[in-house]
Amino acid sequence: MAGGQERVLRRRIKSVQSTRKITKAMELIAAAQIPRSLARIIANRPYRLGMQRILIEAALGDSTGAKKLLALPDKIDTALVLVITGDRGLSGPYNNGALRAGEREVLKLQSQGTRVRLFCAGKKAAAYYRFRGLEVEDSFVGVVDRPTFAQAQEIARRLAGPFMNGETQQVLIVSTRYLSAGVQRVEVEQLLPLVIPELPEPEGEQPLKGYTEFEPEVEKLLFLLMPRALESEVFSALLEGAASFHASQQRAMAAATENADELGQTLTRVMNRARQDSITTEIMEIVGGAEALRSGK
């Protein structure tokens, strides 16, 4: 009995050790991907901030013309929601946080009488919402691990088309923002109509006062800039989502590796105890047999 238990424990220990090798390798890969993702976020930041400053200046130059394109209508008949998750799991709370936030937003809009057109980026989002009985109009796969600007342009084109045609009055995005290696936050933001951000004035630059003259006029300029600004925001969300995914996966795999070490130590102690019990039983049997022979003589 003890020998059979020892064989079972050996197999379990070997299985745990194999799992630990996989989780440790995934932890190291994710840790190596984080600096690359952060470098891409930093490289994209000047373009994004420059686009935002142009929108601010245009809106200040002609608030009436800007309001036609930037104001949210009183009644929203149709809203488009894009949810960004990962293509893979084993990433801690990363996918679940975005999925649940997206589902809450969809249900809230539907409760207000708004028809929702659901778009997904990542395999996990499309599979989850279809399982929950929500119709997914379009999904994008293979764009969230190492996103490119061309992929962001394609997604932005799909989002901007219904808005420019008047089919939808609002476009929202549910994504995860990278704040630090230990903190990532799920956010729901409005992409269209464009939201004019409030930016701090960089040192050495003149404050934006709306004195710039635009050609063509502001309304037409904003109409032309809208797709470009949307591409910038989508690309930024994809980059931060990728960094958040790798950070969350690194923490999850580190915890899994630590748990595998603890489980391996526990199983080793149990196996040693079982082996000790087996040896003790064999010694007792030998001593008992010797005593029986001595008594017989």
KEBA-275623 format. One record per residue: residue in three letters; x, y, z of N, C-alpha, C in turn. Coordinates in pm, whole numbers, plus 50000, padded with zeros to 5 digits. Example, Ala and Ser with C-alpha at 12.3 -4.5 7.8 and 13.67 -1.06 7.14 Angstrom:
// residues 2
(ALA, (51319, 49431, 50780), (51230, 49550, 50780), (51320, 49670, 50780)) (SER, (51285, 49775, 50708), (51367, 49894, 50714), (51290, 50003, 50787)) 
END
This chain:
// residues 297
(MET, (50084, 49879, 50000), (50000, 50000, 50000), (50086, 50125, 50000)) (ALA, (50190, 50126, 50086), (50276, 50242, 50095), (50356, 50260, 49967)) (GLY, (50401, 50146, 49907), (50476, 50155, 49783), (50392, 50213, 49671)) (GLY, (50264, 50175, 49664), (50175, 50230, 49562), (50152, 50378, 49582)) (GLN, (50137, 50421, 49708), (50119, 50563, 49737), (50243, 50642, 49698)) (GLU, (50360, 50583, 49720), (50484, 50651, 49684), (50494, 50671, 49533)) (ARG, (50455, 50572, 49455), (50457, 50585, 49309), (50362, 50695, 49263)) (VAL, (50243, 50704, 49324), (50147, 50809, 49289), (50204, 50947, 49319)) (LEU, (50268, 50960, 49435), (50324, 51088, 49474), (50440, 51128, 49383)) (ARG, (50520, 51029, 49340), (50630, 51059, 49248), (50575, 51114, 49116)) (ARG, (50467, 51053, 49067), (50408, 51101, 48943), (50353, 51243, 48960)) (ARG, (50289, 51271, 49072), (50236, 51405, 49096), (50348, 51508, 49106)) (ILE, (50456, 51474, 49174), (50569, 51566, 49186), (50629, 51595, 49049)) (LYS, (50642, 51493, 48967), (50696, 51512, 48832), (50604, 51602, 48750)) (SER, (50473, 51584, 48764), (50377, 51668, 48692), (50385, 51813, 48738)) (VAL, (50398, 51834, 48868), (50409, 51969, 48922), (50538, 52036, 48873)) (GLN, (50647, 51961, 48868), (50773, 52016, 48820), (50764, 52056, 48673)) (SER, (50695, 51974, 48593), (50677, 52008, 48451), (50593, 52134, 48435)) (THR, (50487, 52145, 48515), (50403, 52265, 48511), (50482, 52388, 48552)) (ARG, (50568, 52373, 48653), (50649, 52485, 48699), (50742, 52535, 48589)) (LYS, (50799, 52446, 48511), (50886, 52488, 48402), (50810, 52574, 48301)) (ILE, (50685, 52535, 48273), (50604, 52610, 48177), (50570, 52748, 48232)) (THR, (50522, 52753, 48357), (50484, 52883, 48415), (50605, 52975, 48431)) (LYS, (50720, 52918, 48465), (50840, 53002, 48478), (50882, 53059, 48343)) (ALA, (50874, 52976, 48238), (50908, 53024, 48104), (50812, 53134, 48059)) (MET, (50681, 53116, 48085), (50584, 53218, 48048), (50606, 53346, 48128)) (GLU, (50645, 53333, 48255), (50674, 53452, 48336), (50790, 53531, 48277)) (LEU, (50897, 53462, 48237), (51014, 53529, 48182), (50982, 53594, 48048)) (ILE, (50904, 53526, 47965), (50867, 53583, 47835), (50784, 53710, 47854)) (ALA, (50685, 53703, 47944), (50601, 53820, 47969), (50683, 53935, 48025)) (ALA, (50777, 53903, 48117), (50861, 54009, 48174), (50948, 54075, 48067)) (ALA, (50992, 53997, 47968), (51073, 54054, 47860), (50989, 54140, 47766)) (GLN, (50860, 54111, 47754), (50773, 54186, 47664), (50731, 54320, 47722)) (ILE, (50729, 54334, 47853), (50682, 54458, 47916), (50765, 54579, 47873)) (PRO, (50900, 54577, 47881), (50976, 54696, 47838), (50952, 54732, 47692)) (ARG, (50936, 54633, 47606), (50911, 54663, 47464), (50776, 54733, 47447)) (SER, (50676, 54683, 47519), (50545, 54746, 47508), (50547, 54889, 47561)) (LEU, (50618, 54911, 47672), (50627, 55046, 47727), (50702, 55139, 47632)) (ALA, (50805, 55088, 47565), (50880, 55171, 47470), (50790, 55214, 47354)) (ARG, (50700, 55127, 47311), (50609, 55162, 47203), (50507, 55266, 47250)) (ILE, (50462, 55254, 47375), (50369, 55354, 47428), (50434, 55491, 47433)) (ILE, (50559, 55495, 47481), (50631, 55622, 47491), (50656, 55681, 47352)) (ALA, (50690, 55595, 47256), (50716, 55644, 47120), (50590, 55699, 47055)) (ASN, (50474, 55645, 47090), (50348, 55690, 47030), (50293, 55815, 47098)) (ARG, (50340, 55846, 47218), (50282, 55955, 47296), (50292, 56092, 47229)) (PRO, (50406, 56131, 47169), (50412, 56264, 47106), (50308, 56283, 46995)) (TYR, (50287, 56179, 46913), (50188, 56191, 46806), (50048, 56208, 46863)) (ARG, (50018, 56128, 46966), (49884, 56136, 47026), (49861, 56273, 47090)) (LEU, (49960, 56321, 47164), (49945, 56453, 47228), (49937, 56564, 47124)) (GLY, (50014, 56552, 47016), (50007, 56652, 46910), (49870, 56656, 46844)) (MET, (49812, 56540, 46822), (49677, 56535, 46765), (49576, 56598, 46860)) (GLN, (49589, 56571, 46988), (49497, 56629, 47085), (49510, 56781, 47091)) (ARG, (49632, 56833, 47079), (49651, 56977, 47083), (49589, 57045, 46960)) (ILE, (49598, 56979, 46844), (49535, 57034, 46724), (49384, 57041, 46742)) (LEU, (49326, 56936, 46800), (49180, 56935, 46822), (49140, 57045, 46920)) (ILE, (49220, 57063, 47025), (49189, 57169, 47122), (49193, 57305, 47055)) (GLU, (49298, 57332, 46978), (49312, 57462, 46913), (49199, 57487, 46814)) (ALA, (49161, 57381, 46739), (49052, 57398, 46644), (48920, 57426, 46716)) (ALA, (48895, 57353, 46826), (48771, 57375, 46900), (48767, 57514, 46961)) (LEU, (48880, 57565, 47010), (48884, 57699, 47065), (48869, 57806, 46957)) (GLY, (48915, 57776, 46836), (48906, 57872, 46728), (48765, 57896, 46678)) (ASP, (48684, 57791, 46681), (48545, 57804, 46634), (48460, 57707, 46714)) (SER, (48415, 57750, 46830), (48338, 57662, 46918), (48205, 57623, 46855)) (THR, (48145, 57713, 46776), (48017, 57683, 46712), (48033, 57573, 46608)) (GLY, (48135, 57587, 46524), (48159, 57484, 46423), (48200, 57353, 46485)) (ALA, (48279, 57358, 46594), (48323, 57235, 46659), (48208, 57162, 46725)) (LYS, (48112, 57239, 46776), (48001, 57178, 46850), (47918, 57087, 46760)) (LYS, (47913, 57118, 46630), (47833, 57036, 46538), (47886, 56893, 46529)) (LEU, (48019, 56880, 46543), (48079, 56747, 46532), (48116, 56685, 46667)) (LEU, (48137, 56768, 46769), (48187, 56718, 46897), (48079, 56704, 47003)) (ALA, (47961, 56758, 46978), (47855, 56751, 47079), (47781, 56619, 47070)) (LEU, (47750, 56563, 47186), (47675, 56438, 47192), (47526, 56470, 47181)) (PRO, (47454, 56401, 47092), (47310, 56430, 47077), (47233, 56397, 47204)) (ASP, (47116, 56460, 47217), (47034, 56437, 47336), (46985, 56293, 47344)) (LYS, (46951, 56236, 47231), (46902, 56098, 47230), (46995, 56013, 47145)) (ILE, (47040, 55902, 47203), (47129, 55810, 47133), (47049, 55685, 47098)) (ASP, (47018, 55672, 46971), (46942, 55555, 46926), (47031, 55431, 46917)) (THR, (47153, 55448, 46866), (47245, 55335, 46846), (47384, 55374, 46894)) (ALA, (47446, 55286, 46968), (47583, 55307, 47016), (47668, 55188, 46975)) (LEU, (47791, 55217, 46944), (47886, 55112, 46907), (47988, 55098, 47020)) (VAL, (48008, 54976, 47066), (48099, 54950, 47178), (48209, 54855, 47132)) (LEU, (48334, 54897, 47149), (48450, 54812, 47119), (48513, 54767, 47250)) (VAL, (48528, 54636, 47268), (48589, 54579, 47389), (48721, 54515, 47350)) (ILE, (48828, 54556, 47417), (48962, 54503, 47388), (49004, 54409, 47499)) (THR, (49031, 54283, 47463), (49085, 54184, 47556), (49202, 54114, 47488)) (GLY, (49248, 54005, 47545), (49360, 53931, 47488), (49313, 53815, 47402)) (ASP, (49405, 53764, 47323), (49378, 53642, 47245), (49403, 53517, 47328)) (ARG, (49476, 53532, 47437), (49512, 53418, 47521), (49473, 53443, 47665)) (GLY, (49467, 53335, 47741), (49435, 53345, 47883), (49561, 53341, 47968)) (LEU, (49550, 53284, 48087), (49662, 53273, 48181), (49722, 53411, 48209)) (SER, (49633, 53509, 48226), (49679, 53646, 48246), (49611, 53711, 48366)) (GLY, (49578, 53633, 48466), (49518, 53689, 48586), (49384, 53754, 48557)) (PRO, (49360, 53871, 48615), (49228, 53936, 48599), (49217, 54022, 48474)) (TYR, (49317, 54020, 48386), (49318, 54112, 48272), (49194, 54096, 48185)) (ASN, (49168, 53975, 48138), (49054, 53954, 48049), (48921, 53973, 48121)) (ASN, (48909, 53917, 48239), (48781, 53923, 48310), (48740, 54067, 48342)) (GLY, (48836, 54151, 48377), (48803, 54289, 48409), (48742, 54362, 48291)) (ALA, (48803, 54350, 48173), (48751, 54417, 48054), (48619, 54355, 48009)) (LEU, (48608, 54223, 48017), (48485, 54156, 47973), (48366, 54199, 48057)) (ARG, (48383, 54202, 48186), (48271, 54239, 48274), (48236, 54386, 48261)) (ALA, (48338, 54470, 48246), (48311, 54613, 48227), (48236, 54636, 48096)) (GLY, (48276, 54565, 47991), (48205, 54578, 47864), (48062, 54529, 47872)) (GLU, (48041, 54418, 47942), (47905, 54366, 47956), (47817, 54462, 48035)) (ARG, (47872, 54520, 48141), (47795, 54618, 48218), (47758, 54738, 48133)) (GLU, (47849, 54784, 48050), (47821, 54900, 47966), (47713, 54868, 47863)) (VAL, (47720, 54750, 47804), (47618, 54709, 47706), (47481, 54701, 47771)) (LEU, (47473, 54638, 47888), (47344, 54625, 47957), (47290, 54762, 48000)) (LYS, (47379, 54852, 48042), (47335, 54986, 48081), (47276, 55061, 47962)) (LEU, (47342, 55054, 47848), (47291, 55122, 47729), (47158, 55062, 47685)) (GLN, (47149, 54931, 47690), (47023, 54866, 47650), (46909, 54903, 47744)) (SER, (46940, 54918, 47873), (46836, 54957, 47968), (46786, 55099, 47943)) (GLN, (46867, 55180, 47875), (46829, 55316, 47841), (46758, 55325, 47706)) (GLY, (46733, 55211, 47646), (46665, 55208, 47517), (46756, 55229, 47398)) (THR, (46886, 55213, 47417), (46983, 55230, 47309), (47019, 55095, 47248)) (ARG, (47017, 55088, 47117), (47060, 54967, 47048), (47213, 54964, 47044)) (VAL, (47271, 54849, 47079), (47415, 54838, 47091), (47470, 54749, 46980)) (ARG, (47571, 54801, 46913), (47646, 54723, 46815), (47780, 54690, 46879)) (LEU, (47804, 54560, 46902), (47921, 54517, 46980), (48033, 54472, 46887)) (PHE, (48150, 54533, 46906), (48272, 54496, 46835), (48372, 54446, 46938)) (CYS, (48453, 54346, 46901), (48548, 54286, 46993), (48686, 54278, 46929)) (ALA, (48788, 54301, 47009), (48927, 54279, 46970), (48985, 54176, 47066)) (GLY, (49020, 54059, 47014), (49071, 53951, 47098), (48975, 53832, 47099)) (LYS, (49032, 53712, 47097), (48950, 53591, 47094), (48863, 53577, 47219)) (LYS, (48918, 53616, 47333), (48845, 53596, 47459), (48715, 53676, 47462)) (ALA, (48715, 53797, 47406), (48594, 53880, 47411), (48484, 53820, 47325)) (ALA, (48516, 53783, 47202), (48413, 53730, 47113), (48352, 53602, 47169)) (ALA, (48438, 53511, 47219), (48387, 53385, 47273), (48301, 53409, 47396)) (TYR, (48341, 53500, 47482), (48268, 53526, 47606), (48129, 53582, 47576)) (TYR, (48120, 53683, 47492), (47992, 53749, 47467), (47896, 53659, 47390)) (ARG, (47948, 53580, 47300), (47860, 53486, 47230), (47805, 53382, 47326)) (PHE, (47890, 53338, 47420), (47842, 53243, 47521), (47736, 53307, 47610)) (ARG, (47747, 53436, 47635), (47651, 53508, 47719), (47525, 53549, 47642)) (GLY, (47518, 53516, 47514), (47399, 53545, 47437), (47395, 53684, 47376)) (LEU, (47510, 53753, 47373), (47516, 53886, 47314), (47569, 53874, 47170)) (GLU, (47505, 53944, 47080), (47546, 53938, 46939), (47672, 54022, 46918)) (VAL, (47773, 53960, 46858), (47897, 54029, 46825), (47896, 54058, 46676)) (GLU, (47893, 54186, 46641), (47883, 54224, 46500), (48014, 54200, 46425)) (ASP, (48126, 54228, 46490), (48255, 54210, 46425), (48360, 54185, 46531)) (SER, (48462, 54106, 46497), (48570, 54078, 46592), (48703, 54084, 46518)) (PHE, (48806, 54124, 46590), (48940, 54137, 46535), (49032, 54047, 46616)) (VAL, (49100, 53955, 46549), (49185, 53856, 46615), (49330, 53880, 46573)) (GLY, (49422, 53861, 46666), (49563, 53876, 46636), (49612, 54019, 46632)) (VAL, (49539, 54109, 46697), (49577, 54252, 46692), (49613, 54306, 46830)) (VAL, (49607, 54225, 46934), (49623, 54277, 47069), (49755, 54237, 47134)) (ASP, (49825, 54140, 47081), (49951, 54098, 47142), (50063, 54193, 47102)) (ARG, (50081, 54213, 46973), (50180, 54308, 46920), (50111, 54394, 46815)) (PRO, (50031, 54489, 46856), (49951, 54567, 46760), (50038, 54654, 46671)) (THR, (49993, 54673, 46548), (50058, 54764, 46454), (49963, 54878, 46422)) (PHE, (50018, 54986, 46369), (49934, 55100, 46336), (49839, 55067, 46221)) (ALA, (49880, 54979, 46131), (49792, 54938, 46021), (49669, 54866, 46076)) (GLN, (49687, 54784, 46177), (49573, 54716, 46239), (49482, 54816, 46308)) (ALA, (49540, 54914, 46375), (49460, 55018, 46440), (49382, 55098, 46335)) (GLN, (49441, 55125, 46220), (49372, 55197, 46113), (49251, 55117, 46064)) (GLU, (49268, 54986, 46050), (49156, 54903, 46004), (49042, 54904, 46104)) (ILE, (49075, 54890, 46233), (48971, 54894, 46336), (48902, 55029, 46338)) (ALA, (48982, 55137, 46331), (48924, 55273, 46333), (48834, 55295, 46212)) (ARG, (48873, 55241, 46098), (48789, 55256, 45979), (48654, 55188, 45998)) (ARG, (48655, 55069, 46059), (48529, 54998, 46085), (48442, 55074, 46186)) (LEU, (48506, 55141, 46281), (48430, 55214, 46382), (48377, 55347, 46327)) (ALA, (48460, 55414, 46246), (48422, 55547, 46198), (48313, 55541, 46091)) (GLY, (48311, 55432, 46012), (48214, 55422, 45903), (48069, 55440, 45948)) (PRO, (48021, 55360, 46044), (47882, 55377, 46090), (47854, 55514, 46150)) (PHE, (47954, 55573, 46217), (47933, 55705, 46277), (47923, 55813, 46170)) (MET, (48012, 55809, 46073), (48010, 55910, 45967), (47885, 55899, 45881)) (ASN, (47832, 55778, 45868), (47711, 55758, 45789), (47583, 55788, 45867)) (GLY, (47597, 55817, 45995), (47480, 55847, 46077), (47409, 55724, 46131)) (GLU, (47471, 55606, 46116), (47407, 55483, 46166), (47417, 55473, 46318)) (THR, (47522, 55527, 46376), (47538, 55530, 46521), (47568, 55673, 46566)) (GLN, (47528, 55706, 46687), (47550, 55840, 46740), (47663, 55847, 46843)) (GLN, (47716, 55730, 46883), (47820, 55727, 46985), (47906, 55603, 46967)) (VAL, (48036, 55619, 46986), (48130, 55507, 46980), (48208, 55504, 47111)) (LEU, (48202, 55391, 47182), (48271, 55375, 47311), (48376, 55265, 47300)) (ILE, (48477, 55276, 47383), (48581, 55173, 47387), (48602, 55130, 47531)) (VAL, (48613, 54999, 47553), (48643, 54941, 47684), (48781, 54878, 47674)) (SER, (48876, 54932, 47745), (49014, 54884, 47736), (49081, 54897, 47872)) (THR, (49202, 54843, 47881), (49278, 54846, 48006), (49396, 54941, 47990)) (ARG, (49404, 55039, 48078), (49512, 55137, 48076), (49626, 55090, 48166)) (TYR, (49748, 55106, 48116), (49867, 55069, 48192), (49911, 55189, 48276)) (LEU, (49904, 55175, 48407), (49947, 55281, 48497), (50085, 55253, 48556)) (SER, (50110, 55128, 48592), (50241, 55087, 48643), (50249, 54936, 48631)) (ALA, (50365, 54882, 48671), (50382, 54737, 48661), (50284, 54661, 48749)) (GLY, (50239, 54725, 48854), (50147, 54658, 48945), (50003, 54705, 48936)) (VAL, (49977, 54808, 48857), (49842, 54865, 48850), (49802, 54883, 48705)) (GLN, (49692, 54819, 48667), (49629, 54840, 48537), (49480, 54861, 48562)) (ARG, (49420, 54958, 48494), (49282, 54996, 48523), (49197, 54985, 48398)) (VAL, (49081, 54921, 48414), (48986, 54910, 48303), (48908, 55041, 48292)) (GLU, (48899, 55096, 48172), (48833, 55224, 48151), (48734, 55213, 48036)) (VAL, (48626, 55289, 48047), (48528, 55303, 47940), (48534, 55447, 47892)) (GLU, (48573, 55467, 47767), (48592, 55601, 47714), (48510, 55620, 47587)) (GLN, (48475, 55744, 47561), (48403, 55779, 47439), (48504, 55818, 47331)) (LEU, (48493, 55751, 47217), (48580, 55782, 47104), (48515, 55882, 47010)) (LEU, (48389, 55862, 46980), (48313, 55950, 46890), (48178, 55978, 46953)) (PRO, (48130, 56103, 46949), (48200, 56223, 46902), (48329, 56247, 46981)) (LEU, (48426, 56310, 46916), (48555, 56333, 46979), (48540, 56412, 47109)) (VAL, (48615, 56370, 47208), (48616, 56439, 47337), (48741, 56526, 47343)) (ILE, (48722, 56655, 47362), (48836, 56745, 47370), (48901, 56731, 47506)) (PRO, (49025, 56682, 47512), (49091, 56663, 47643), (49142, 56794, 47699)) (GLU, (49167, 56793, 47828), (49229, 56908, 47894), (49374, 56873, 47922)) (LEU, (49463, 56934, 47844), (49604, 56902, 47855), (49679, 57012, 47930)) (PRO, (49774, 56974, 48015), (49859, 57076, 48077), (49951, 57138, 47972)) (GLU, (49977, 57265, 47987), (50061, 57334, 47889), (50207, 57296, 47910)) (PRO, (50273, 57243, 47805), (50415, 57209, 47819), (50498, 57335, 47842)) (GLU, (50608, 57317, 47914), (50696, 57431, 47942), (50759, 57481, 47812)) (GLY, (50766, 57611, 47799), (50830, 57669, 47683), (50740, 57687, 47564)) (GLU, (50612, 57646, 47572), (50519, 57661, 47461), (50413, 57764, 47495)) (GLN, (50365, 57830, 47394), (50260, 57928, 47413), (50129, 57859, 47447)) (PRO, (50051, 57915, 47539), (49922, 57853, 47572), (49826, 57860, 47455)) (LEU, (49735, 57761, 47450), (49637, 57756, 47343), (49524, 57853, 47373)) (LYS, (49509, 57956, 47291), (49407, 58057, 47313), (49305, 58065, 47201)) (GLY, (49320, 57980, 47099), (49223, 57983, 46991), (49247, 58095, 46891)) (TYR, (49373, 58143, 46879), (49403, 58253, 46789), (49451, 58204, 46652)) (THR, (49466, 58074, 46634), (49515, 58021, 46507), (49407, 58029, 46401)) (GLU, (49446, 58066, 46280), (49354, 58067, 46167), (49369, 57936, 46091)) (PHE, (49256, 57874, 46061), (49258, 57744, 45997), (49207, 57755, 45854)) (GLU, (49267, 57672, 45770), (49222, 57659, 45632), (49227, 57511, 45597)) (PRO, (49116, 57445, 45568), (48980, 57499, 45557), (48922, 57537, 45693)) (GLU, (48797, 57572, 45695), (48733, 57616, 45818), (48728, 57502, 45918)) (VAL, (48707, 57540, 46045), (48721, 57444, 46155), (48630, 57323, 46138)) (GLU, (48506, 57345, 46097), (48413, 57233, 46085), (48464, 57129, 45985)) (LYS, (48512, 57175, 45870), (48564, 57082, 45771), (48695, 57019, 45819)) (LEU, (48777, 57099, 45887), (48903, 57046, 45936), (48880, 56934, 46038)) (LEU, (48788, 56955, 46130), (48758, 56852, 46229), (48701, 56727, 46162)) (PHE, (48623, 56748, 46056), (48567, 56634, 45984), (48680, 56551, 45921)) (LEU, (48786, 56619, 45875), (48901, 56550, 45817), (48991, 56488, 45923)) (LEU, (49002, 56556, 46038), (49088, 56506, 46145), (49025, 56393, 46225)) (MET, (48895, 56381, 46221), (48826, 56283, 46304), (48878, 56140, 46282)) (PRO, (48890, 56092, 46157), (48944, 55955, 46139), (49087, 55942, 46189)) (ARG, (49170, 56045, 46170), (49309, 56038, 46216), (49316, 56034, 46368)) (ALA, (49234, 56115, 46432), (49232, 56115, 46578), (49181, 55981, 46632)) (LEU, (49083, 55924, 46564), (49030, 55794, 46606), (49137, 55686, 46593)) (GLU, (49213, 55688, 46484), (49322, 55592, 46468), (49424, 55604, 46581)) (SER, (49456, 55729, 46618), (49552, 55750, 46725), (49502, 55693, 46858)) (GLU, (49374, 55716, 46890), (49319, 55668, 47017), (49309, 55516, 47020)) (VAL, (49270, 55456, 46909), (49260, 55310, 46903), (49398, 55247, 46916)) (PHE, (49496, 55303, 46846), (49632, 55249, 46854), (49687, 55262, 46996)) (SER, (49661, 55375, 47061), (49705, 55394, 47198), (49640, 55292, 47291)) (ALA, (49511, 55266, 47272), (49442, 55168, 47356), (49497, 55027, 47334)) (LEU, (49530, 54993, 47209), (49588, 54861, 47181), (49726, 54847, 47245)) (LEU, (49807, 54952, 47237), (49940, 54946, 47296), (49933, 54931, 47448)) (GLU, (49847, 55009, 47511), (49836, 55000, 47656), (49773, 54867, 47698)) (GLY, (49681, 54816, 47615), (49624, 54685, 47644), (49729, 54575, 47636)) (ALA, (49820, 54583, 47538), (49926, 54484, 47526), (50019, 54490, 47647)) (ALA, (50058, 54610, 47689), (50144, 54624, 47807), (50074, 54572, 47932)) (SER, (49946, 54601, 47945), (49869, 54554, 48061), (49859, 54402, 48061)) (PHE, (49839, 54343, 47942), (49829, 54197, 47932), (49959, 54132, 47979)) (HIS, (50073, 54181, 47929), (50201, 54120, 47966), (50230, 54138, 48115)) (ALA, (50197, 54254, 48170), (50221, 54277, 48313), (50133, 54185, 48398)) (SER, (50007, 54172, 48359), (49917, 54085, 48433), (49958, 53939, 48420)) (GLN, (50000, 53899, 48301), (50044, 53761, 48283), (50172, 53732, 48361)) (GLN, (50263, 53829, 48366), (50386, 53809, 48442), (50357, 53785, 48590)) (ARG, (50264, 53864, 48646), (50229, 53845, 48787), (50158, 53711, 48808)) (ALA, (50068, 53676, 48717), (49994, 53551, 48732), (50087, 53430, 48724)) (MET, (50181, 53433, 48629), (50273, 53320, 48614), (50374, 53315, 48730)) (ALA, (50411, 53431, 48784), (50499, 53431, 48901), (50428, 53366, 49021)) (ALA, (50300, 53399, 49039), (50223, 53338, 49147), (50207, 53188, 49124)) (ALA, (50183, 53147, 48998), (50168, 53004, 48967), (50298, 52929, 48993)) (THR, (50411, 52991, 48958), (50540, 52927, 48983), (50565, 52911, 49132)) (GLU, (50531, 53013, 49209), (50548, 53005, 49355), (50458, 52897, 49415)) (ASN, (50335, 52890, 49365), (50244, 52785, 49413), (50295, 52646, 49377)) (ALA, (50354, 52632, 49258), (50408, 52502, 49217), (50525, 52463, 49308)) (ASP, (50609, 52560, 49344), (50720, 52530, 49437), (50666, 52482, 49571)) (GLU, (50565, 52551, 49624), (50509, 52513, 49754), (50444, 52375, 49746)) (LEU, (50369, 52350, 49637), (50304, 52220, 49623), (50406, 52109, 49607)) (GLY, (50514, 52136, 49534), (50619, 52035, 49519), (50683, 52002, 49652)) (GLN, (50709, 52104, 49734), (50768, 52080, 49866), (50673, 51999, 49955)) (THR, (50544, 52034, 49949), (50446, 51961, 50030), (50438, 51815, 49989)) (LEU, (50432, 51790, 49859), (50424, 51652, 49810), (50551, 51575, 49842)) (THR, (50666, 51643, 49837), (50791, 51576, 49870), (50792, 51534, 50017)) (ARG, (50744, 51621, 50104), (50736, 51585, 50247), (50642, 51468, 50268)) (VAL, (50528, 51470, 50200), (50433, 51359, 50215), (50494, 51229, 50164)) (MET, (50566, 51237, 50049), (50629, 51116, 49995), (50737, 51064, 50088)) (ASN, (50816, 51157, 50145), (50920, 51112, 50239), (50858, 51047, 50362)) (ARG, (50746, 51104, 50408), (50679, 51046, 50524), (50624, 50907, 50488)) (ALA, (50569, 50895, 50367), (50518, 50764, 50325), (50631, 50662, 50312)) (ARG, (50745, 50707, 50258), (50860, 50617, 50245), (50911, 50577, 50383)) (GLN, (50913, 50673, 50476), (50957, 50642, 50612), (50863, 50542, 50679)) (ASP, (50732, 50562, 50657), (50636, 50467, 50713), (50655, 50328, 50654)) (SER, (50686, 50324, 50523), (50707, 50194, 50458), (50829, 50125, 50515)) (ILE, (50938, 50203, 50533), (51060, 50144, 50589), (51036, 50096, 50732)) (THR, (50966, 50178, 50809), (50935, 50140, 50948), (50853, 50012, 50952)) (THR, (50754, 50001, 50862), (50671, 49880, 50858), (50754, 49757, 50823)) (GLU, (50845, 49774, 50724), (50931, 49661, 50688), (51021, 49619, 50802)) (ILE, (51077, 49718, 50874), (51163, 49686, 50989), (51083, 49613, 51097)) (MET, (50961, 49660, 51122), (50877, 49594, 51222), (50845, 49451, 51181)) (GLU, (50822, 49430, 51051), (50793, 49294, 51005), (50915, 49204, 51022)) (ILE, (51034, 49260, 50992), (51155, 49179, 51007), (51180, 49144, 51155)) (VAL, (51164, 49247, 51240), (51184, 49222, 51383), (51081, 49123, 51435)) (GLY, (50953, 49139, 51389), (50850, 49047, 51432), (50880, 48904, 51388)) (GLY, (50927, 48890, 51264), (50961, 48755, 51216), (51076, 48696, 51294)) (ALA, (51179, 48780, 51323), (51293, 48728, 51400), (51250, 48685, 51541)) (GLU, (51163, 48764, 51603), (51115, 48727, 51736), (51035, 48597, 51731)) (ALA, (50959, 48580, 51622), (50882, 48455, 51610), (50971, 48334, 51596)) (LEU, (51080, 48350, 51514), (51174, 48237, 51500), (51244, 48207, 51631)) (ARG, (51283, 48314, 51703), (51350, 48293, 51830), (51256, 48224, 51930)) (SER, (51131, 48263, 51931), (51036, 48201, 52023), (51012, 48055, 51986)) (GLY, (51011, 48024, 51855), (50990, 47886, 51812), (51102, 47795, 51853)) (LYS, (51226, 47847, 51848), (51339, 47768, 51890), (51337, 47743, 52040)) 
END
